[in-house]
Amino acid sequence: MSSRTPDNESESPRGSEGIWHPAREWLEDDELDTEYHTAADPSRHDSAQEDNISNEDQQMGFGVADDNPHIDIGNIHIELTADDLDESEDTDDLNQGHLRVPASRLFELLASSGLQHILQANGWPAAMGEEQEHLENEDDEFSDEDFMPIFRNRLRARRSAERVTLPPVPNPEGKKLMGEGHFGTEQFYGDRLRQRKKFLTTSLMWRELGIDTDGVRKRAGQSISQGLIPSSTADMIIHYDTRSYSGQFSDDGNFFFCCAQDFKVRMYDTSNPYDWKYYKTVDYPFGQWTITDATLSPDNRFLVYSSIRSQAYMATTDPEDDSDPTVLDMSTPVGQNRRRGWGGSHFGIWSLRFSGDGREVVAGTSEDSVIVYDLETRQPVLNLRDRHQHHVNAVCYGDTSSPHILYSGSDDTTIRVWDRRSMGDGREAGAFMGHTEGVTYVDSKGDGRYVLSNSKDQTMKLWDLRKMMTSADMENIDPVDYTTGFDYRFEQYPDQYRRNAKNDCSVVTYRGHRVLKTLIRCHFSPPESTNSRYVYSGSEDGKVYVYNLDATLAGTIDVGQATLNSRPRDPEAYATAYEMSGEMLWRTCVRDASWHPSAPVLAATSWNGWGLSTGTCTMHSWNAGVAKDEGDPPIGKSYDDRLRYIPEFDDYRENASHGRLRRPMRSRPVRRWVGDQESGDAIW
């Protein structure tokens, strides 16, 4: 059922180009899953659920008569049929061609996002109006809460069906940045004219010849490193029995830590990025739901980690030190030495970051606040409240050499810029506006100028501090007007929710990855191993997306394919599965990724396993596209959280690849019967 004609099908942009990817334009096919899962862990985002849930549902009219099983809307004819009819029912009405269609059937039909597009294009109203809403509220028989929970978790419907205009890809502003040398090195014009040095071997040969000038040789060396994007083949798969939430290399690349839902942070020695060694594990006592974030001090001596509680913990990274971690109580009021009494402030911490000098930690909380904690005095020195209108999901420092500039991203769709040198009135210095849904992560390039953000509106944006909006300009703008309040944990992002923000001050917008199920993170690629050439993000579809600065897709790392069937099914996984459909298929959601600062190696931290019930950390390196190598140990092997080899997992995967997943049949001796008598010496 479609209103598309053969004429306009030939004009589709998909048909006009040989290569198509979501980074270039929105998906034309309707890939939305209309099944809504109502079961959610009550301990997760309790306060967010209370704030977000509203009785305002998406509204639409009906054009169906009770005695006629079809809908006529303009040039669209929708016919409803009954799949199963009880033969014992009275068939008089059936013989006359009349069939009563239940309201639940209509809701299931109209829930399709693709159908809504067709209906609205042919004059179907986007909302029914106040009168129809009043009638629906009075009619208990057709209340959607009785049989169709798909519309429950909407904060608001789109106020207009305006056409979404996407910026061009490649983005002109991004190409300009690439040409200026801030993000990578462009190919020398002489090489472009002569069509040379396109391949790695050719570039290496010219570098070894050393016949160019110093500047040309320097650019050639930089271009070699920035072209080494890790491949999808996993060198190593580290399995965890619970979902993994974040994992990052240290600034010097000598450490890697991974946070899991079992309230443990594992640390590994990655001084040799191709040969990891287990280092240490620290615990978060009495945590709630999961460890939300962790951050390493610049000197790699301390690790601070948090949960959905108002206390963070700081542990030493020394493997010989088994002392208890230090409590960092973020709920202590500024200027006081102890926290409030019973009934005081209780909140969760979503994000943590060390300052460049290692003396402070900044935190974003579920109390809609940004807290700066002094590690020497063991108390908060700054609490920025009443500016964000919702949870602060991400925080970071703007400059690695200065603690003055702070960035905070919130579910109110804004990224606010704080200058601690001018905080007399407690207001932000400015803000970045352009996202239409909540911000899930914020990352700074470390130069005090460029910022990267991920959002639930399925976009990643690059910002320039010089183009931020002032606090005075923000007074007349309500950022909540652009949001829809869809539940990114269990729903897909409908096409009709996409909208251009009128005050978008971003530089480049990146599309193609999926920010669903959890707060998926994004990062700048490191300056040494990639020449700061790329930006990259995890994705709900099990991949890591690597973009050039001009919004074109540089490559993808398919973690889901690299880890498929890499561990056996666990009967206990049903109790912790995230998939509510009951299918318990192998699913992968890449929540975080980290590029090694000095080697073409990337570590992806994922929810990974049967029904997303477990987690993995996979290490991917550049290997020129080969699936196997002759190195030792062999690539693609499975290990536990302490890097001990698990041969059972690899055996299961090997059998799965050959279609031998059926449990072997057990055999036992069976006595043979001869006539009516049992033969004692005859055994089958």
C-alpha positions in Angstrom: 0.0 0.0 0.0 1.6 3.1 -1.2 0.8 6.4 -2.9 4.0 6.4 -4.9 3.7 6.3 -8.6 6.1 4.8 -11.1 7.0 8.3 -12.2 8.1 9.6 -8.9 9.8 6.4 -8.2 12.2 7.0 -11.0 13.0 10.4 -9.5 14.0 9.0 -6.2 17.5 10.0 -5.1 18.2 6.4 -4.3 17.7 5.5 -7.9 19.9 8.4 -9.2 23.0 7.4 -7.4 24.9 4.1 -7.4 26.0 4.3 -3.8 23.5 5.3 -1.1 24.0 5.5 2.7 22.0 7.1 5.5 24.8 9.6 5.9 23.7 11.2 2.6 20.0 11.3 3.2 17.2 10.0 5.3 16.1 6.4 4.9 13.3 6.1 2.4 12.1 2.7 3.6 10.1 2.5 6.7 12.2 0.5 9.0 10.4 1.5 12.2 9.3 -1.1 14.6 5.8 -0.3 15.8 5.9 -2.7 18.7 6.1 -0.9 21.9 7.7 -2.6 24.9 6.1 -1.5 28.2 8.3 -3.4 30.5 11.2 -1.3 31.9 13.3 -1.6 34.9 11.7 0.7 37.5 15.0 1.5 39.1 16.3 3.1 35.9 15.4 6.8 35.3 12.6 6.8 37.8 12.6 10.5 38.1 12.9 10.9 34.3 9.8 8.8 33.8 7.8 10.9 36.2 8.9 14.0 34.4 8.5 12.8 30.9 5.3 10.8 30.9 2.3 12.8 29.8 -1.3 12.1 28.7 -0.9 14.0 25.5 -1.0 11.3 22.8 -0.5 11.5 19.1 -4.0 12.2 17.7 -5.5 11.3 14.4 -8.9 11.1 12.9 -10.8 8.1 11.6 -12.9 7.7 8.5 -14.4 4.2 9.0 -18.0 3.3 9.2 -18.9 0.5 11.6 -20.6 -1.5 8.9 -18.0 -1.0 6.2 -14.6 -2.5 6.5 -12.7 0.0 4.4 -11.3 3.5 4.5 -11.5 6.0 1.7 -9.1 9.0 2.0 -8.6 11.0 -1.2 -7.0 8.6 -3.7 -6.1 6.0 -1.0 -8.3 3.0 -0.5 -7.6 0.9 2.6 -9.4 -2.4 2.8 -9.6 -4.3 6.1 -10.1 -8.1 6.1 -10.6 -10.6 8.8 -8.0 -13.3 9.0 -9.8 -15.7 11.2 -13.6 -16.0 11.4 -15.4 -18.3 13.8 -17.6 -20.7 11.9 -20.0 -20.7 14.8 -20.7 -17.0 14.4 -23.9 -15.7 12.8 -23.1 -15.5 9.1 -26.0 -13.3 8.1 -24.0 -10.1 8.3 -21.1 -11.7 6.6 -23.2 -12.8 3.7 -24.4 -9.2 3.4 -20.8 -8.0 3.2 -20.8 -6.3 6.6 -18.0 -6.8 9.1 -17.4 -4.9 12.3 -13.8 -3.8 12.6 -12.5 -3.5 16.2 -10.9 -0.2 17.2 -7.7 -2.0 18.2 -7.3 -3.1 14.6 -7.5 0.5 13.4 -4.9 1.7 16.0 -2.5 -1.0 14.8 -3.0 0.1 11.2 -2.6 3.8 11.9 0.4 3.3 14.2 2.6 2.7 11.2 4.9 5.7 10.6 5.0 5.1 6.9 1.2 5.1 6.7 1.0 8.3 8.6 3.3 9.9 6.0 0.9 8.8 3.2 -2.2 9.9 5.0 -0.8 13.4 5.8 0.3 13.8 2.2 -3.2 13.2 1.1 -5.0 15.6 3.4 -5.2 13.5 6.6 -4.9 15.9 9.6 -1.9 15.6 11.8 -4.1 16.2 14.9 -7.8 16.0 15.5 -8.2 19.2 17.5 -9.5 19.9 21.0 -13.1 18.7 20.3 -12.0 15.3 19.1 -9.6 15.0 22.0 -12.4 15.8 24.4 -14.6 13.1 22.9 -11.8 10.5 23.1 -11.2 11.3 26.7 -14.9 10.7 27.5 -15.2 7.5 25.5 -13.8 4.7 27.7 -14.6 2.1 25.2 -12.0 3.4 22.7 -9.4 4.6 25.2 -6.0 3.8 23.8 -4.7 2.9 27.3 -6.9 -0.2 27.2 -5.4 -1.9 24.2 -2.8 0.2 22.4 0.1 1.4 24.6 2.2 2.7 21.7 1.1 6.3 22.1 1.5 6.5 25.9 4.9 8.0 26.2 4.6 11.1 24.1 5.2 14.5 25.6 3.9 16.3 22.6 3.1 15.9 19.0 4.7 17.9 16.2 2.9 21.2 15.8 3.5 21.3 12.1 4.3 18.9 9.3 7.0 21.2 7.8 9.3 19.9 5.2 12.7 19.0 6.6 15.6 20.4 4.6 18.9 18.6 5.1 22.3 20.3 4.6 24.3 19.0 1.7 26.7 16.2 1.9 29.7 16.8 1.6 29.1 19.7 3.9 30.8 22.9 2.7 31.8 24.1 6.2 33.3 20.7 6.9 35.3 20.7 3.7 36.6 24.2 4.6 37.8 22.9 8.0 39.5 20.0 6.3 41.3 22.3 3.9 42.4 24.7 6.7 44.4 21.9 8.4 42.5 21.8 11.7 41.3 18.3 11.0 43.8 16.2 9.1 45.9 16.9 6.1 44.6 17.2 2.6 46.5 15.5 -0.3 49.3 17.6 -1.8 48.0 19.3 -5.0 50.8 17.9 -7.1 49.9 14.4 -6.0 46.3 15.0 -6.9 47.2 16.3 -10.4 49.4 13.3 -11.1 47.0 10.8 -9.5 49.7 9.3 -7.3 50.2 8.2 -3.7 46.7 6.9 -3.5 47.8 3.6 -1.9 49.6 3.0 1.4 52.5 1.1 -0.3 53.1 4.0 -2.7 53.1 6.6 0.1 55.6 4.5 2.1 57.9 4.2 -0.9 57.9 8.0 -1.4 58.5 8.5 2.3 61.5 6.2 2.3 63.0 7.8 -0.8 63.1 11.1 1.0 63.4 13.2 -2.1 60.7 15.7 -1.1 61.1 18.8 1.0 60.6 18.7 4.8 57.1 20.1 4.6 56.0 17.6 2.0 57.5 14.7 3.9 55.7 15.8 7.0 52.4 16.0 5.3 53.0 12.6 3.7 53.7 11.0 7.1 50.5 12.5 8.5 48.4 11.4 5.6 49.7 7.8 6.0 48.5 7.6 9.7 45.2 9.3 9.1 44.2 6.7 6.5 44.6 3.7 8.8 41.0 3.1 9.9 40.5 -0.1 12.0 38.6 -2.9 10.4 35.6 -4.8 11.5 37.5 -8.0 12.2 38.0 -8.2 16.0 41.5 -9.0 17.2 40.1 -9.9 20.6 36.7 -10.3 22.2 36.5 -9.7 25.9 33.2 -11.1 27.3 31.4 -9.8 30.4 28.4 -11.4 32.0 26.6 -8.1 32.3 26.1 -5.2 29.9 29.1 -3.0 29.3 28.5 0.8 29.5 31.7 2.6 28.8 35.4 2.1 28.0 38.2 4.5 27.3 42.0 4.5 26.7 44.0 6.8 28.9 45.5 10.0 27.4 48.9 8.3 26.8 47.3 4.9 25.7 48.9 2.9 28.5 45.6 2.1 30.3 42.2 1.0 29.3 39.2 0.7 31.6 35.8 -0.8 31.0 32.6 -0.2 33.2 30.0 -2.9 33.4 26.6 -3.3 35.0 27.9 -5.6 37.7 29.3 -2.4 39.4 32.9 -3.3 38.5 35.5 -1.3 36.5 38.2 -3.5 35.0 41.6 -1.9 34.1 44.0 -3.3 31.5 47.6 -2.5 30.7 47.6 -1.4 27.0 51.2 -0.1 26.8 51.4 -2.6 23.9 48.1 -1.9 22.2 48.2 -5.3 20.4 48.9 -7.3 23.6 46.6 -6.4 26.5 47.3 -7.5 30.0 44.8 -7.6 32.9 45.6 -5.0 35.5 43.1 -4.5 38.3 39.3 -4.4 39.2 37.6 -1.9 41.5 34.0 -2.1 42.8 31.3 0.4 43.4 29.6 -0.7 46.7 25.8 -0.4 46.8 25.4 1.0 43.4 22.1 1.5 41.6 21.4 -0.1 38.2 24.9 0.3 36.7 28.1 2.2 36.7 27.3 5.2 34.7 30.7 6.7 33.9 34.4 6.7 34.9 37.4 8.9 34.2 41.1 8.6 34.6 43.3 11.3 36.1 45.9 12.8 33.6 48.7 11.0 35.4 46.9 7.6 35.4 47.1 7.3 39.2 43.4 7.6 40.1 40.1 6.4 38.7 36.8 8.2 39.6 33.6 6.3 38.8 29.9 6.9 39.5 26.5 5.3 39.6 22.9 6.6 39.8 23.7 7.9 43.3 25.0 11.2 44.6 28.4 9.6 45.7 31.3 8.9 43.3 34.3 6.8 44.3 37.9 7.4 43.7 40.3 4.4 43.6 44.0 4.1 42.9 45.2 2.3 39.8 48.1 0.7 41.6 47.5 -3.1 41.5 49.4 -3.6 44.8 47.0 -1.2 46.6 43.9 -3.0 47.8 42.6 -0.3 50.0 38.9 0.8 49.9 38.0 3.6 47.4 37.5 7.1 48.6 34.0 8.5 48.7 33.3 11.7 46.9 30.0 13.0 48.1 28.6 15.3 45.5 25.5 16.2 47.6 27.4 18.2 50.1 26.3 21.9 49.7 29.0 24.3 48.5 30.9 25.8 51.4 29.9 23.1 53.9 31.9 20.2 55.2 29.1 17.7 55.5 26.1 16.7 53.5 22.5 17.5 54.2 20.5 15.4 56.6 18.0 12.7 55.9 15.6 13.8 53.2 18.2 16.1 51.6 19.4 15.9 48.0 19.5 12.5 46.5 20.4 12.2 42.8 22.3 10.2 40.3 25.5 11.1 38.4 25.4 10.5 34.7 28.8 11.9 33.6 32.3 12.6 35.1 35.4 14.2 33.8 38.8 15.0 35.3 40.2 18.5 34.8 43.4 18.9 32.9 45.5 19.5 36.1 43.9 16.5 37.9 42.7 18.6 40.9 39.0 18.7 40.1 36.2 16.5 38.8 33.1 17.9 37.0 29.8 15.9 37.2 26.5 16.1 35.4 23.5 14.9 37.5 19.9 13.9 37.4 19.2 16.9 39.5 19.6 19.1 36.4 22.8 20.4 37.8 26.5 20.6 37.0 28.8 20.1 40.0 32.6 20.8 40.2 34.2 18.8 43.0 37.6 19.7 44.5 39.7 16.6 45.3 42.0 18.3 47.8 39.3 19.8 50.0 36.9 16.8 49.4 33.9 19.1 48.8 32.0 20.7 45.9 33.2 24.2 44.9 30.6 25.0 42.3 27.0 23.8 41.8 25.3 25.2 38.7 21.5 24.7 39.1 18.3 26.0 37.7 19.6 26.6 34.2 19.2 23.3 32.6 15.5 22.1 32.5 16.3 18.4 32.5 18.9 15.8 33.3 22.5 16.7 32.5 23.7 13.6 30.6 27.2 14.8 29.7 29.9 17.2 30.9 33.5 17.9 29.8 36.2 20.6 30.1 36.7 22.8 27.1 40.5 22.9 27.3 43.0 20.4 28.6 45.3 23.1 29.9 42.6 25.2 31.7 39.7 24.3 34.1 37.8 27.5 33.3 35.5 26.5 30.4 32.9 23.8 31.0 30.4 22.2 28.6 27.2 20.4 29.7 24.7 18.6 27.5 21.1 18.0 28.8 17.9 16.3 27.9 16.5 19.8 27.4 18.3 19.7 24.0 20.9 22.4 24.8 24.6 22.4 25.4 25.6 25.2 27.8 28.9 26.8 28.0 30.1 27.9 31.4 33.0 30.3 32.1 34.0 30.0 35.7 35.9 33.3 35.6 32.5 35.2 35.2 30.0 33.3 37.3 28.8 36.2 39.4 25.2 35.8 38.4 25.3 32.0 38.0 24.4 32.2 34.3 26.1 30.4 31.5 28.3 32.3 29.1 26.3 31.0 26.1 24.8 27.9 24.6 24.7 25.7 21.5 21.2 25.1 20.1 20.3 22.9 17.2 19.4 19.5 18.6 15.7 18.7 18.7 15.9 15.9 21.3 18.0 15.3 24.4 21.8 15.4 24.2 23.4 12.0 25.1 27.1 13.0 25.1 29.5 15.9 24.7 33.2 15.7 23.8 35.7 18.5 23.5 38.6 18.5 21.0 40.7 19.9 23.8 41.6 23.2 22.0 39.0 25.3 23.7 37.2 25.8 20.4 35.5 22.8 18.9 32.8 20.6 20.6 31.1 17.4 19.4 27.7 16.2 20.6 25.4 13.2 20.1 21.6 13.4 20.5 18.5 11.4 20.6 17.4 13.1 17.4 19.7 10.7 15.6 22.3 13.3 14.7 25.8 14.2 15.8 26.8 17.8 15.6 30.1 19.8 15.5 30.1 23.2 17.2 32.4 26.2 17.2 32.7 28.2 20.4 32.8 31.4 18.4 29.3 30.7 17.0 27.6 30.0 20.3 24.3 31.7 21.2 24.5 34.3 24.1 22.5 33.8 27.2 20.6 37.0 26.4 19.4 35.5 23.1 18.3 32.3 24.8 15.9 34.1 27.1 13.3 34.3 24.4 13.6 30.7 23.3 12.1 27.7 25.0 14.2 24.6 23.9 11.4 22.2 25.1 9.2 23.5 22.2 11.3 21.4 19.8 11.2 18.1 21.7 8.7 15.3 21.4 9.6 13.2 24.5 9.7 9.9 22.6 11.2 7.1 24.7 14.5 6.4 23.0 15.0 3.3 25.2 12.1 1.2 23.6 11.0 3.1 20.6 12.3 3.9 17.1 12.6 7.5 16.1 9.7 8.2 13.7 10.3 10.1 10.5 7.7 12.7 11.2 9.6 13.8 14.4 12.5 15.0 12.3 12.5 18.8 12.2 14.9 21.7 11.5 15.7 23.7 14.6 15.2 27.4 13.8 18.2 28.5 15.9 20.7 25.8 14.8 24.2 27.3 15.3 26.1 24.0 14.6 28.8 23.8 12.0 28.3 20.3 10.6 25.6 17.7 11.2 26.3 14.0 10.9 23.6 11.5 10.1 23.5 7.7 9.6 24.1 6.2 13.1 21.3 5.4 15.5 21.1 6.8 19.0 18.6 4.5 20.7 18.3 2.2 23.8 21.0 4.0 25.8 23.2 7.2 26.0 25.4 6.4 23.1 28.7 8.3 22.9 30.8 10.1 20.3 34.4 11.3 20.1 37.0 13.2 18.1 39.7 10.9 16.7 43.1 11.4 18.4 45.7 13.8 16.8 48.6 11.4 16.7 47.2 8.2 15.3 44.6 9.8 13.0 45.8 13.4 12.6 42.5 14.5 14.1 40.9 13.6 10.8 37.6 12.0 11.9 34.7 12.0 14.3 33.1 8.7 15.3 30.2 7.4 17.2 28.7 4.2 18.5 25.3 3.0 17.2 22.3 1.0 18.2 22.7 -1.2 15.1 26.0 -2.7 16.3 28.4 -0.6 14.4 31.0 2.2 14.9 30.5 5.0 12.4 33.6 7.0 11.4 32.9 10.3 9.6 35.0 12.7 7.8 34.6 16.3 8.9 32.5 17.1 5.8 29.8 14.6 7.0 30.8 11.9 4.5 31.2 8.4 5.8 34.8 7.3 6.1 34.1 3.8 7.2 32.2 1.5 9.6 33.4 -1.1 12.1 30.7 -3.8 12.3 31.0 -5.1 15.9 27.8 -7.1 15.6 29.1 -9.2 12.7 32.5 -9.6 14.4 31.0 -11.0 17.5 28.0 -12.9 16.2 27.3 -16.2 18.1 30.6 -15.7 20.0 29.1 -17.2 23.3 26.6 -19.9 24.0 23.0 -19.2 25.1 22.6 -18.9 28.8 19.2 -19.9 30.2 19.6 -17.3 32.9 20.0 -14.6 30.2 16.2 -14.3 29.9 16.1 -12.7 33.3 18.5 -9.9 32.3 17.6 -9.5 28.6 16.9 -6.0 27.3 14.8 -7.2 24.4 11.2 -7.5 25.5 9.9 -9.3 22.4 11.0 -12.7 23.7 12.9 -13.6 20.6 16.3 -13.7 22.3 18.2 -13.1 19.1 21.9 -12.1 19.1 21.8 -8.3 19.3 24.6 -5.7 19.5 24.4 -2.0 20.6 27.7 -0.2 20.6 27.5 2.3 23.5 31.1 3.6 23.5 34.2 3.5 21.5 37.8 4.7 22.0 40.6 5.2 19.5 44.1 4.5 20.7 46.1 7.8 20.8 49.2 6.4 19.1 48.1 3.2 17.1 45.4 2.4 14.6 43.5 0.4 17.2 39.9 1.0 18.4 38.2 -0.6 21.4 34.4 -0.8 21.2 32.3 -1.3 24.4 28.9 -2.8 23.7 25.7 -4.4 24.9 26.2 -7.6 23.1 24.7 -11.1 23.3 21.5 -13.0 23.3 18.8 -10.4 23.9 21.4 -7.8 24.8 21.8 -9.6 28.1 25.6 -9.5 28.2 28.5 -7.2 27.2 31.7 -7.2 25.3 34.8 -5.1 24.7 36.2 -5.8 21.3 39.6 -4.6 20.0 39.9 -3.8 16.3 43.1 -2.9 14.5 43.9 -1.8 10.9 44.8 -5.0 8.9 44.4 -3.9 5.3 41.1 -5.7 5.1 42.3 -9.3 5.6 40.2 -11.7 7.7 43.2 -13.7 9.1 46.8 -13.0 9.9 49.8 -15.1 10.9 50.5 -13.3 14.1 50.2 -14.8 17.6 47.7 -15.0 19.3 45.2 -15.6 16.5 42.6 -12.9 15.9 39.0 -13.2 16.9 39.5 -15.3 20.0 37.2 -15.0 23.1 38.5 -14.1 26.6 36.9 -13.5 30.0 37.2 -10.3 32.0 40.7 -11.2 33.1 41.9 -12.1 29.6 41.8 -15.8 30.1 41.1 -17.7 27.0 37.6 -19.4 26.7 37.8 -22.3 24.2 34.2 -23.2 24.8 33.0 -20.0 23.3 35.1 -20.4 20.2 33.9 -24.0 19.8 30.3 -22.8 20.0 30.9 -20.1 17.4 32.7 -22.5 15.1 29.7 -24.9 15.2 27.3 -22.0 14.7 29.1 -20.9 11.6 28.6 -24.5 10.1 25.0 -24.7 11.2 25.6 -27.2 14.0 23.9 -25.5 16.8 21.5 -28.4 17.6 22.3 -30.2 20.9 23.9 -33.6 20.2 21.6 -36.5 20.8 22.3 -38.8 23.7 22.5 -42.6 22.9 22.1 -45.5 25.3 21.9 -49.4 24.8 18.5 -50.6 23.8 17.4 -54.3 24.2 16.2 -56.0 21.0 12.9 -57.8 21.1 12.6 -61.1 19.2 9.0 -61.9 18.7 7.2 -61.6 22.1 10.4 -62.4 24.0 13.2 -60.0 25.0 16.6 -61.2 23.7 19.1 -61.0 26.5 22.1 -61.0 24.3 20.8 -58.8 21.5 21.5 -55.2 22.0 21.1 -52.4 19.5 
